[in-house]
Amino acid sequence: MSVTSAAGSRRIRVLIVDDSLFMRAAIAKALANGPFEVIGQAKDGNDALAQIVRLQPDVVTMDFNMPGMNGVETVRALMQQRPTPVVMFSAHTKQGAKETFDALAAGAVDFVTKPAGEVSVDLSKIAEELTRKLIAASSARPRAAPPPQPPTRTSGPIGIPRATLSGGLPRLCVIAISTGGPAALSEVVPALPADLRLAIVVVQHMPAGFTGPLAERLDAASRVSVREAQTGDRPLAGSVLIAPGDRHLEFDERGMVVLTEGPLVNGCRPAADVTMLSAAKVYGRRTLGVVMTGMGKDGAAGALAIKKVEGKTCAQDQLTSVIYGMPKAAVDVGAIDEVVPLADIAGWLRYA
């Protein structure tokens, strides 16, 4: 895959897929000033698949609602025929979130939310985000999540009490993850045993409104309990809390969750560095850090802080990462004890 360099190498070849002529024109206009060459436009899924085989784009923008094959079905077929990075356009609604996760599980790399409904002719508000995500996606390794399997729970869903409990703090793992995260988490979290002896907090870079549905999706497929975190939650062994979109997640002196609206860190809110630094301070050597697929460097400083308090750290390897930016940044600063493939992360969590 090509990415435009400062020296001016080949431009990133983009195929636009949308059933709306207006949207196709708006996307092309939004990309006009970036390092892109729009090599084609497709009006539906079948048209897209034919053009992808013929034109071999570096990256594809994909709408969800199209006649015939919808966006998810098109992504699924594409991953079978010619795996190509896809960035989805998502509606910022609960239904839009479900459709987005279906597409990410099918193998889409990332998504951007439309600023104003199904047909958003003015995309200037998201042009910078779209440009950034297309550049990153153009060098990604698309990866579809395995089909979900019903979890085996012997005594029904396990709740996550929010009241202060007696006893010492549990061991706590903070997972830093971004681009490619939903599909990767769909492999890791359902593989965790119900008797997991540590608590997990996941910091997935996502906007508000998407982390709740992500938690619901993972909870339905897992033996551990998964839900979106709230202020006052206490992480417990055998549970997974997802940091809410647009909120940093920290811990008070009792180890309870505190959600804040502080400034962006590493361009993100929630930011894994914020959560990891807080966990290292409060949980000390009981803390573990895992840095997984994603662009940027979020999690590197946090994992280093965990390592300095004698906690354990690991990073996802390059081969199984959709984008190796975040794991590489953590490895490069000396923050990581072990580098493991995606399939081994659940085992690392179980035995670390």
C-alpha positions as semicolon CSV with decimal commas, in nm:
position;residue;x (nm);y (nm);z (nm)
1;M;0,000;0,000;0,000
2;S;0,129;0,347;-0,079
3;V;0,136;0,648;0,150
4;T;0,238;0,988;0,019
5;S;0,573;1,089;0,165
6;A;0,728;1,432;0,208
7;A;0,922;1,361;-0,107
8;G;0,600;1,328;-0,300
9;S;0,567;0,957;-0,383
10;R;0,259;0,804;-0,548
11;R;-0,069;0,942;-0,419
12;I;-0,314;0,724;-0,223
13;R;-0,567;0,573;-0,463
14;V;-0,924;0,597;-0,329
15;L;-1,248;0,437;-0,446
16;I;-1,566;0,608;-0,320
17;V;-1,869;0,383;-0,265
18;D;-2,208;0,546;-0,198
19;D;-2,550;0,518;-0,360
20;S;-2,594;0,897;-0,340
21;L;-2,444;1,100;-0,624
22;F;-2,440;1,402;-0,393
23;M;-2,245;1,212;-0,125
24;R;-1,994;1,079;-0,377
25;A;-1,933;1,433;-0,499
26;A;-1,905;1,564;-0,141
27;I;-1,650;1,298;-0,045
28;A;-1,446;1,363;-0,359
29;K;-1,449;1,736;-0,278
30;A;-1,338;1,671;0,081
31;L;-1,044;1,466;-0,047
32;A;-0,943;1,715;-0,318
33;N;-0,677;1,890;-0,108
34;G;-0,531;1,577;0,047
35;P;-0,267;1,329;-0,073
36;F;-0,531;1,132;-0,264
37;E;-0,629;1,035;-0,616
38;V;-0,995;0,941;-0,650
39;I;-0,969;0,663;-0,906
40;G;-1,336;0,566;-0,917
41;Q;-1,685;0,597;-0,773
42;A;-1,929;0,310;-0,721
43;K;-2,304;0,336;-0,666
44;D;-2,359;0,004;-0,487
45;G;-2,187;-0,305;-0,353
46;N;-2,173;-0,506;-0,672
47;D;-2,036;-0,208;-0,862
48;A;-1,778;-0,159;-0,586
49;L;-1,655;-0,519;-0,597
50;A;-1,614;-0,506;-0,974
51;Q;-1,425;-0,176;-0,961
52;I;-1,200;-0,289;-0,674
53;V;-1,086;-0,591;-0,874
54;R;-1,026;-0,376;-1,182
55;L;-0,877;-0,063;-1,024
56;Q;-0,705;-0,211;-0,716
57;P;-0,743;0,095;-0,489
58;D;-0,527;0,150;-0,181
59;V;-0,832;0,232;0,032
60;V;-1,213;0,246;-0,002
61;T;-1,473;0,475;0,155
62;M;-1,796;0,282;0,209
63;D;-2,152;0,386;0,289
64;F;-2,376;0,142;0,476
65;N;-2,723;0,190;0,331
66;M;-2,711;0,094;-0,037
67;P;-2,949;-0,098;-0,267
68;G;-2,876;-0,467;-0,308
69;M;-2,568;-0,544;-0,096
70;N;-2,535;-0,311;0,202
71;G;-2,200;-0,190;0,334
72;V;-2,143;-0,483;0,569
73;E;-2,224;-0,742;0,304
74;T;-1,992;-0,565;0,060
75;V;-1,706;-0,554;0,311
76;R;-1,757;-0,922;0,391
77;A;-1,744;-1,016;0,022
78;L;-1,444;-0,791;-0,035
79;M;-1,244;-0,960;0,242
80;Q;-1,306;-1,294;0,069
81;Q;-1,215;-1,172;-0,280
82;R;-0,946;-0,908;-0,239
83;P;-0,880;-0,779;0,115
84;T;-0,862;-0,400;0,087
85;P;-0,868;-0,135;0,362
86;V;-1,217;0,015;0,406
87;V;-1,323;0,324;0,601
88;M;-1,698;0,327;0,668
89;F;-1,932;0,627;0,684
90;S;-2,155;0,583;0,988
91;A;-2,473;0,749;1,108
92;H;-2,432;0,881;1,464
93;T;-2,726;0,681;1,603
94;K;-2,769;0,361;1,803
95;Q;-2,863;0,177;1,483
96;G;-2,567;0,342;1,310
97;A;-2,338;0,216;1,586
98;K;-2,464;-0,141;1,546
99;E;-2,413;-0,123;1,170
100;T;-2,066;0,019;1,223
101;F;-1,960;-0,267;1,451
102;D;-2,099;-0,519;1,204
103;A;-1,880;-0,359;0,935
104;L;-1,572;-0,348;1,160
105;A;-1,622;-0,713;1,252
106;A;-1,651;-0,794;0,879
107;G;-1,308;-0,639;0,824
108;A;-1,350;-0,262;0,780
109;V;-1,048;-0,079;0,923
110;D;-1,216;0,233;1,065
111;F;-1,514;0,467;1,040
112;V;-1,611;0,832;1,040
113;T;-1,952;0,962;1,144
114;K;-2,153;1,176;0,905
115;P;-2,196;1,528;1,046
116;A;-2,562;1,566;0,944
117;G;-2,779;1,266;0,866
118;E;-2,773;1,014;0,585
119;V;-2,686;1,268;0,313
120;S;-2,424;1,514;0,440
121;V;-2,321;1,725;0,144
122;D;-2,090;1,951;0,351
123;L;-1,816;1,728;0,485
124;S;-1,579;2,013;0,578
125;K;-1,630;1,940;0,949
126;I;-1,486;1,591;0,914
127;A;-1,243;1,645;0,624
128;E;-0,940;1,642;0,855
129;E;-1,054;1,327;1,036
130;L;-1,139;1,155;0,707
131;T;-0,800;1,245;0,561
132;R;-0,614;1,118;0,869
133;K;-0,805;0,791;0,881
134;L;-0,771;0,722;0,509
135;I;-0,396;0,781;0,523
136;A;-0,364;0,540;0,816
137;A;-0,599;0,284;0,662
138;S;-0,408;0,283;0,333
139;S;-0,121;0,099;0,502
140;A;-0,339;-0,123;0,724
141;R;-0,376;-0,500;0,725
142;P;-0,753;-0,564;0,703
143;R;-0,866;-0,834;0,943
144;A;-1,214;-0,978;0,987
145;A;-1,329;-1,090;1,331
146;P;-1,431;-1,455;1,376
147;P;-1,805;-1,527;1,391
148;P;-1,933;-1,472;1,748
149;Q;-1,996;-1,785;1,953
150;P;-2,252;-1,789;2,236
151;P;-2,067;-1,771;2,571
152;T;-2,093;-2,046;2,829
153;R;-2,212;-1,887;3,153
154;T;-2,296;-2,131;3,431
155;S;-2,493;-1,889;3,648
156;G;-2,623;-1,617;3,419
157;P;-2,467;-1,276;3,353
158;I;-2,227;-1,151;3,617
159;G;-2,299;-0,801;3,745
160;I;-2,037;-0,538;3,821
161;P;-2,120;-0,385;4,160
162;R;-2,072;-0,009;4,184
163;A;-2,067;0,021;4,563
164;T;-1,745;0,048;4,763
165;L;-1,634;-0,299;4,867
166;S;-1,412;-0,414;5,150
167;G;-1,082;-0,583;5,085
168;G;-0,772;-0,496;4,886
169;L;-0,753;-0,379;4,529
170;P;-0,761;-0,646;4,257
171;R;-0,500;-0,680;3,987
172;L;-0,599;-0,448;3,707
173;C;-0,514;-0,458;3,337
174;V;-0,557;-0,151;3,115
175;I;-0,583;-0,224;2,742
176;A;-0,491;0,057;2,502
177;I;-0,642;0,006;2,157
178;S;-0,755;0,211;1,857
179;T;-0,781;0,140;1,483
180;G;-0,873;-0,224;1,428
181;G;-0,981;-0,248;1,790
182;P;-1,340;-0,378;1,773
183;A;-1,243;-0,681;1,564
184;A;-0,937;-0,749;1,782
185;L;-1,136;-0,717;2,105
186;S;-1,393;-0,956;1,955
187;E;-1,118;-1,220;1,958
188;V;-0,960;-1,139;2,294
189;V;-1,251;-1,071;2,531
190;P;-1,471;-1,373;2,439
191;A;-1,165;-1,594;2,490
192;L;-1,130;-1,489;2,856
193;P;-1,246;-1,740;3,120
194;A;-1,531;-1,660;3,359
195;D;-1,293;-1,711;3,653
196;L;-1,041;-1,454;3,526
197;R;-0,837;-1,339;3,825
198;L;-0,794;-0,978;3,721
199;A;-1,009;-0,680;3,629
200;I;-0,981;-0,520;3,285
201;V;-1,039;-0,165;3,167
202;V;-1,039;-0,112;2,789
203;V;-0,958;0,229;2,645
204;Q;-1,079;0,211;2,284
205;H;-1,057;0,532;2,082
206;M;-1,421;0,596;1,985
207;P;-1,667;0,884;1,993
208;A;-1,949;0,909;2,246
209;G;-2,243;0,686;2,159
210;F;-2,031;0,401;2,022
211;T;-1,859;0,258;2,331
212;G;-2,188;0,150;2,494
213;P;-2,293;-0,063;2,195
214;L;-1,935;-0,199;2,178
215;A;-1,963;-0,313;2,540
216;E;-2,305;-0,470;2,476
217;R;-2,169;-0,657;2,175
218;L;-1,870;-0,794;2,368
219;D;-2,081;-0,882;2,672
220;A;-2,320;-1,090;2,459
221;A;-2,027;-1,293;2,322
222;S;-1,824;-1,334;2,644
223;R;-1,811;-1,531;2,968
224;V;-1,680;-1,229;3,157
225;S;-1,913;-0,936;3,219
226;V;-1,858;-0,633;2,995
227;R;-2,016;-0,289;3,011
228;E;-1,945;0,078;2,962
229;A;-1,782;0,232;3,270
230;Q;-1,955;0,484;3,495
231;T;-1,817;0,707;3,770
232;G;-1,826;0,506;4,092
233;D;-1,754;0,166;3,933
234;R;-1,498;-0,047;4,108
235;P;-1,308;-0,281;3,876
236;L;-1,353;-0,642;3,986
237;A;-1,184;-0,963;3,883
238;G;-1,371;-1,129;3,598
239;S;-1,516;-0,804;3,466
240;V;-1,435;-0,571;3,177
241;L;-1,515;-0,199;3,177
242;I;-1,503;0,004;2,853
243;A;-1,402;0,369;2,888
244;P;-1,687;0,585;2,752
245;G;-1,629;0,783;2,434
246;D;-1,532;1,147;2,495
247;R;-1,441;1,086;2,862
248;H;-1,105;1,016;3,025
249;L;-1,115;0,731;3,276
250;E;-0,910;0,764;3,595
251;F;-0,913;0,614;3,946
252;D;-0,953;0,774;4,287
253;E;-0,747;0,671;4,592
254;R;-0,989;0,382;4,659
255;G;-0,946;0,243;4,307
256;M;-1,292;0,357;4,196
257;V;-1,358;0,486;3,844
258;V;-1,370;0,862;3,790
259;L;-1,474;0,998;3,448
260;T;-1,344;1,340;3,348
261;E;-1,370;1,584;3,057
262;G;-1,008;1,695;3,058
263;P;-0,823;1,812;2,747
264;L;-0,738;1,571;2,467
265;V;-0,423;1,366;2,525
266;N;-0,243;1,232;2,217
267;G;-0,537;1,382;2,027
268;C;-0,774;1,146;2,209
269;R;-1,044;1,137;2,474
270;P;-1,050;0,878;2,618
271;A;-0,672;0,841;2,615
272;A;-0,504;0,523;2,737
273;D;-0,209;0,715;2,878
274;V;-0,443;0,897;3,119
275;T;-0,593;0,570;3,244
276;M;-0,262;0,384;3,262
277;L;-0,083;0,663;3,451
278;S;-0,370;0,679;3,701
279;A;-0,376;0,298;3,738
280;A;0,000;0,286;3,797
281;K;-0,034;0,550;4,069
282;V;-0,329;0,387;4,248
283;Y;-0,284;0,013;4,178
284;G;0,097;0,010;4,167
285;R;0,256;-0,324;4,089
286;R;-0,092;-0,483;4,065
287;T;-0,125;-0,303;3,729
288;L;-0,084;-0,466;3,389
289;G;-0,075;-0,285;3,055
290;V;-0,154;-0,415;2,706
291;V;-0,101;-0,201;2,396
292;M;-0,285;-0,324;2,088
293;T;-0,351;-0,224;1,728
294;G;-0,390;0,145;1,650
295;M;-0,227;0,449;1,498
296;G;-0,033;0,704;1,700
297;K;0,151;0,661;2,029
298;D;-0,122;0,649;2,294
299;G;-0,035;0,389;2,558
300;A;0,343;0,420;2,527
301;A;0,392;0,660;2,820
302;G;0,128;0,477;3,021
303;A;0,283;0,134;2,966
304;L;0,621;0,277;3,065
305;A;0,471;0,410;3,390
306;I;0,327;0,064;3,461
307;K;0,664;-0,098;3,396
308;K;0,834;0,150;3,633
309;V;0,607;0,045;3,921
310;E;0,697;-0,320;3,848
311;G;0,371;-0,402;3,672
312;K;0,365;-0,632;3,368
313;T;0,323;-0,517;3,007
314;C;0,274;-0,667;2,664
315;A;0,207;-0,545;2,311
316;Q;0,036;-0,697;2,008
317;D;0,280;-0,801;1,736
318;Q;0,311;-0,633;1,397
319;L;0,183;-0,925;1,191
320;T;-0,157;-0,936;1,361
321;S;-0,202;-0,560;1,412
322;V;-0,424;-0,378;1,164
323;I;-0,199;-0,079;1,231
324;Y;0,125;-0,124;1,428
325;G;0,163;0,239;1,538
326;M;0,067;0,219;1,906
327;P;0,238;-0,114;1,984
328;K;0,554;-0,001;1,803
329;A;0,564;0,327;1,996
330;A;0,540;0,138;2,326
331;V;0,809;-0,109;2,223
332;D;1,038;0,171;2,103
333;V;1,036;0,349;2,442
334;G;1,121;0,027;2,624
335;A;0,781;-0,008;2,791
336;I;0,700;-0,365;2,684
337;D;0,798;-0,694;2,849
338;E;0,653;-0,926;2,583
339;V;0,530;-0,893;2,224
340;V;0,262;-1,149;2,139
341;P;0,024;-1,223;1,848
342;L;-0,344;-1,139;1,884
343;A;-0,440;-1,504;1,937
344;D;-0,215;-1,524;2,246
345;I;-0,326;-1,206;2,427
346;A;-0,615;-1,375;2,613
347;G;-0,374;-1,642;2,734
348;W;-0,125;-1,376;2,845
349;L;-0,399;-1,205;3,045
350;R;-0,500;-1,533;3,205
351;Y;-0,152;-1,632;3,318
352;A;0,036;-1,301;3,361
